Amino acid sequence: MGRPPILDKKLIRKIAEKVKKSDLAIVKSVSALASRKHIAPEVALILTANKYKIGSATVYKKLGQHQQAQLSTEFTGNMVGRASSEGKGIGKKAIRIVPDIKTEFADPYLPDSLYLNIPSLGYSIMFVLENSIRVFITRVLTGDFGDNWWSELNNKKSLRDIVSKVLKRKTKESEDWYHSKRGVHEIYYTDYIELLRVIRVFDSSFSKFFKNGAERNLIGKLEELGPTRNVLAHNNPITSKDLERLKVHARDWFAYMQYLKN
């Protein structure tokens, strides 16, 4: 048994008072949840606080990108259709939804929590877009192959390099004992272009979504954003022209997600 994770003491105390248990009991419960779901302890703490309708803005603001995506997956998987109300429970004060991002690039399958406290317009759009694609892939391939759909990538010769890279990334991160992990599922260890390759190669699963009308060229438009994503990922600015292209293509994607939802 490793030592208990270092968690926000004030939030632990609030939960303990709410459920009338000791702080240590709450820490153990959060640790058990994190272990069971293979998520970061901080994410498990927010889920626990949300369960008891306790705001967790302070903890949420300290989450890294992959922890936020992890939290998004939990809300998306468990509360589709109730994401908006659940998102409000995360932060009563400091957390706010970025209006332009949420309005223009809304994905009905993503919870409000994903849109909270994300920086700069270009990065914000790409952050939501990339995670939206992850959720889309997961929904479609889970429907076709079940929860263990990732193993199907090994059956696709052109995708085996992605499987290998993901394994290396997970192994390397597991050695960084001081740092939280990206997520329980391998898809959170794939990058933007790799996600689009998965869609291309699993044509039998995805072609029905991209065979008619304007959506036929949608994946090609997303592929055009690869260079923009790489520049943003390395914390470099993009030109107004690149930003406009990102906004146009992202709007098309999210409009289609809304269409699929309806």
C-alpha positions in Angstrom: 0.0 0.0 0.0 1.4 3.4 -0.9 0.9 6.5 1.2 -2.4 8.3 0.9 -2.5 11.0 -1.8 -2.1 14.7 -0.8 -5.6 16.2 -1.3 -7.1 19.6 -0.6 -7.7 19.6 3.1 -10.4 22.2 3.1 -12.5 20.3 0.6 -11.9 17.1 2.5 -13.1 18.8 5.7 -16.3 20.1 4.0 -17.1 16.6 2.7 -16.4 15.1 6.1 -18.7 17.5 7.9 -21.4 16.9 5.3 -21.4 13.2 5.7 -20.4 13.2 9.4 -17.2 11.1 9.0 -13.6 11.7 9.8 -11.2 13.4 7.3 -9.2 10.2 7.1 -12.3 8.2 6.2 -13.0 10.6 3.3 -9.4 10.4 2.1 -9.6 6.6 2.1 -12.9 6.7 0.3 -11.5 9.1 -2.4 -8.4 6.9 -2.8 -10.5 3.8 -3.2 -12.7 5.6 -5.9 -9.5 6.7 -7.7 -8.1 3.2 -7.7 -11.4 1.6 -8.7 -11.9 3.9 -11.7 -8.2 4.4 -12.5 -8.5 8.1 -12.3 -6.4 10.8 -10.5 -7.2 11.3 -6.8 -8.0 14.9 -7.5 -10.6 13.9 -10.0 -12.0 11.4 -7.5 -12.2 14.1 -4.9 -14.2 16.4 -7.2 -16.6 13.5 -8.1 -17.1 12.9 -4.4 -17.7 16.6 -3.7 -20.1 16.8 -6.6 -22.0 13.8 -5.3 -22.7 15.8 -2.1 -23.3 19.0 -4.0 -20.2 20.7 -2.6 -18.4 23.2 -4.7 -14.9 22.3 -5.8 -13.7 25.2 -7.9 -10.4 25.6 -6.0 -9.4 22.0 -6.8 -10.7 22.1 -10.3 -8.6 25.1 -11.2 -5.5 23.1 -10.3 -6.3 20.2 -12.6 -4.0 19.6 -15.6 -5.4 19.2 -19.1 -5.6 15.4 -18.9 -7.2 15.4 -15.5 -9.8 17.8 -16.8 -10.4 15.4 -19.7 -10.6 12.6 -17.2 -13.3 14.4 -15.3 -15.1 15.2 -18.5 -15.1 11.5 -19.4 -16.6 10.6 -16.0 -19.4 13.2 -16.3 -20.0 12.3 -20.0 -20.2 8.6 -19.3 -22.4 8.8 -16.2 -24.5 11.9 -16.7 -25.2 12.5 -20.4 -28.2 14.7 -20.7 -27.6 16.1 -17.2 -24.2 17.6 -17.8 -25.2 21.2 -17.5 -26.7 20.9 -14.0 -23.8 18.7 -12.8 -21.3 21.1 -14.2 -22.7 23.9 -12.0 -22.1 21.8 -8.9 -18.4 21.8 -9.5 -17.9 25.5 -8.9 -20.2 27.8 -7.0 -17.9 30.9 -7.2 -14.6 30.9 -9.1 -15.4 28.6 -12.0 -17.1 30.1 -14.9 -18.0 28.9 -18.4 -16.3 30.7 -21.2 -19.3 32.2 -23.0 -18.0 32.3 -26.6 -16.5 28.8 -26.5 -19.6 27.2 -25.0 -22.0 29.1 -27.3 -20.1 28.6 -30.6 -18.4 25.3 -30.1 -21.0 23.4 -28.0 -20.9 19.6 -28.1 -24.1 18.1 -26.5 -22.1 15.0 -25.4 -19.6 17.1 -23.4 -20.4 18.4 -19.9 -20.1 22.1 -18.9 -17.1 21.1 -16.7 -14.9 20.7 -19.8 -15.5 24.4 -20.8 -14.5 25.8 -17.4 -11.4 27.9 -16.9 -9.7 27.1 -20.2 -7.2 29.6 -21.5 -6.8 31.6 -24.7 -9.2 31.3 -27.6 -7.1 29.2 -29.9 -6.1 26.7 -27.3 -9.6 26.7 -25.8 -11.2 25.7 -29.1 -8.6 23.0 -29.8 -8.8 21.7 -26.2 -12.6 21.2 -26.5 -12.4 19.9 -30.1 -9.8 17.3 -29.4 -11.7 15.9 -26.4 -14.9 16.0 -28.4 -13.3 13.8 -31.0 -12.1 11.4 -28.3 -15.6 11.1 -26.9 -17.1 10.6 -30.4 -14.6 7.8 -31.2 -15.3 6.2 -27.8 -19.0 6.3 -28.3 -18.9 4.8 -31.8 -16.4 2.1 -31.3 -17.8 1.1 -27.9 -21.1 0.6 -29.8 -19.5 -1.6 -32.4 -16.9 -3.5 -30.3 -17.8 -3.1 -26.7 -15.8 -1.6 -23.8 -12.6 -3.3 -24.9 -12.7 -1.7 -28.4 -9.1 -0.4 -28.0 -7.8 -3.9 -28.5 -9.3 -3.8 -32.1 -6.5 -1.4 -33.1 -4.0 -4.3 -33.0 -6.0 -5.9 -35.8 -5.4 -2.9 -38.0 -1.8 -3.0 -39.2 -1.7 0.7 -40.0 -2.7 1.5 -36.4 -0.2 -0.7 -34.5 2.3 2.1 -34.3 -0.3 4.1 -32.3 -0.8 1.2 -30.0 2.9 1.0 -29.5 3.3 4.7 -28.9 0.5 4.8 -26.4 2.0 1.9 -24.5 5.3 3.8 -24.3 3.6 7.0 -23.2 1.7 5.1 -20.4 4.9 3.3 -19.3 6.9 6.6 -19.2 4.2 8.4 -17.2 3.9 5.5 -14.8 7.5 6.1 -13.9 6.8 9.8 -13.0 5.6 8.9 -9.5 5.2 12.6 -8.5 2.8 13.4 -11.4 -0.8 12.5 -12.0 -1.7 10.4 -14.9 -3.7 11.4 -18.0 -6.6 9.0 -17.8 -7.7 5.4 -17.4 -8.3 4.8 -21.2 -5.6 4.6 -23.9 -7.4 7.2 -26.0 -6.2 9.9 -23.7 -2.6 9.0 -24.7 -3.3 9.6 -28.3 -2.7 12.9 -30.0 -4.9 14.8 -32.4 -3.7 13.4 -35.7 -3.7 9.9 -34.3 -7.4 10.3 -33.4 -8.2 11.2 -37.0 -6.3 8.2 -38.2 -8.4 6.0 -36.1 -11.5 7.4 -37.7 -10.0 6.9 -41.2 -8.9 3.3 -40.6 -12.1 2.2 -38.9 -14.0 3.2 -42.0 -16.6 0.5 -41.5 -17.6 2.1 -38.2 -17.4 5.8 -39.1 -18.2 6.0 -42.8 -21.9 6.1 -42.1 -21.4 9.4 -40.3 -19.4 11.0 -43.1 -20.8 9.8 -46.4 -23.4 12.5 -47.3 -23.5 16.2 -47.8 -21.3 18.7 -46.0 -20.0 16.2 -43.5 -18.3 14.2 -46.2 -15.3 16.5 -46.1 -15.4 17.1 -42.3 -12.5 14.8 -41.4 -10.4 16.4 -44.1 -11.1 19.8 -42.6 -10.1 18.6 -39.2 -6.8 17.2 -40.6 -6.0 20.6 -41.9 -5.9 21.8 -38.3 -3.0 19.4 -37.4 -0.3 22.0 -37.8 -2.3 24.5 -35.8 -2.8 22.0 -33.0 0.9 21.3 -32.9 1.8 25.0 -32.7 -0.8 25.6 -29.9 0.4 22.4 -28.0 3.9 23.9 -27.8 2.5 27.1 -26.4 3.2 29.2 -29.4 0.9 31.8 -30.9 -1.0 31.3 -34.1 -1.8 33.9 -36.8 -5.3 35.4 -37.2 -5.6 33.4 -40.4 -4.9 30.1 -38.7 -7.2 31.0 -35.8 -10.0 31.8 -38.3 -9.5 28.5 -40.0 -9.7 26.7 -36.7 -12.9 28.5 -35.7 -14.6 27.8 -39.1 -13.7 24.0 -39.1 -14.5 23.7 -35.4 -17.9 25.3 -35.9 -18.7 22.8 -38.6 -17.7 19.9 -36.3 -19.8 21.0 -33.4 -22.8 21.9 -35.6 -22.6 18.3 -36.8 -22.4 17.0 -33.2 -25.5 19.0 -32.4 -27.2 17.5 -35.5 -26.3 13.9 -34.4 -27.7 14.7 -30.9 -31.0 15.8 -32.3 
